[in-house]
Amino acid sequence: MEISLTTPALLFPAVSLLLLAYTNRFLAIANLIRNLKHDKLKEINHPNLHGQINNLRIRIIVIRNMQGFGISSLLLCVLTMFLIYTGYQTAAQITFGVSLIFMIISLALSLREIMMSAEAIKLELSDIVKE
């Protein structure tokens, strides 16, 4: 199978939108962490504070990894285009395949982070129900 310059270029809009979404998730979590720190400094004790902090720590790592794999996928798409341009078709196909695998990993991590986010919301709701 031969790929053309337009094949990896098709991923550019999708990857750009994904990275924007990942950055928004990261910023939302950073804001949550700042609020928790502010509450902690005010000595406001949440019943599930330690659970929330652990969840946020893990989610930050997951988001960092999904951003890394997403960016790596984009870089490999660019490298694929360069390899096609210079005539290295086999290397371009392999590079593009790895790029797709990195995108799959990034999307799987995104799904995992969304599931963790839902668990964090359940934790918050349990506080409301107890009160």
N, C-alpha and C positions, 0 to 999 in steps of 0.2 A: 504494500500500500504506500502510495506516495502522498505526502502532505504538501500543501502550498503555504505561502506566507499568510493567507487569510485564515487558515485553520487555527493556529495559536492566537491570532488576533481576535478571534471570536470570544476568547475568555477575558479579554481586557475589561469590557464593561461589567461583567459579572464579578470579577475579582475586585474591581474598584468599589462596587457597591457593597460587597461583603466586607471589605476592609473598613469602610465607613461604618457599617453596622457594628463591627467588632469594636471599633474605637468608641462608638456611642455606648456600648455595653461597659467598656472599661471605664469611661468617664462616669457612668451612673454608679458603678461600684466604688470608684474613688470618692464620689460624693457621699455614699452611704458610710464609708469608712471615716470620712471627716466628721459626719454627724455623730457616729458612735464615739469617736474620740472626744468630741465636744460634750456629749452626754456624760462620758466617763470623767472628764475634768470637772463637770458640775456635780459629780458624785450621784448621778441618777442611775440607779441599778435596774437594769432590765433582767428579768428572770432567766432569759435565755442568752445573755450577753456572750458567754463563752462559746456557745453553739453558733451564734451569728458570726463571731470573729473567726472561728475555724472554717466555717462555710465560705466566708469572704476571702480568706487566705488561699484556699484551694481554688476558688473561682478565678482569682487573679492569676494564678499559675496556669490554669486551663486557658484563659483568655490570651495570656502571653504566648502560649504554645500555638493556639489556633491562629493568632496574628502571624507568628513566625512561619508556620506552614503555608499560610495564605500568601505572604510576601515571597517566600521561596518559590511557590508555584508561579507567581507573576514573573520573578526573575528567570525561572527556567523557560517560561513562554518567550521571553525576550531572547534568551540564549537560543531557543529553538529557531526563532525567526532569523537570527544571525547565522546559524548553521545552515538553514535552508538557502539563505542568500549567498553563502560561500560555497554551496554545492555539496555539503556533507549530509546527504539525505538520511543515511542509516543512523548517524549520530543524532540528527534532528528528531527522528522518530523515537529513539530511546529517551532523549531528553524530554520530549513532549509527553511520553508515557509516564515518566517520573513526575512531571509537573501535574498530570491528572491525579496521580496517586497522592501527591501532597495536598491537592485540593480536596480530595475525598477525606483525608485525615483531618484537614482543617474543618470541614463540614461536620464530621463525626464529633470532633471536640466541641463545636458550636452546639450541637444537639445535647451533648453531655452538660454543657454549661447552662443551657436552658432548663434542663431537668433539675440541676442544682438550684437554680433560681426559683423554680417552683417549690422545692423543698424549703428554701428560706422563707418563702411567703407562707407556707403551711406553718412554719415555726412561729412567725409573727401572728398568724391567726389563732394559734393555740394560746398565745398570751391574752388575746382579746376574749376568747371563750372562757378562760380561767377567771378573768376579772368580772 
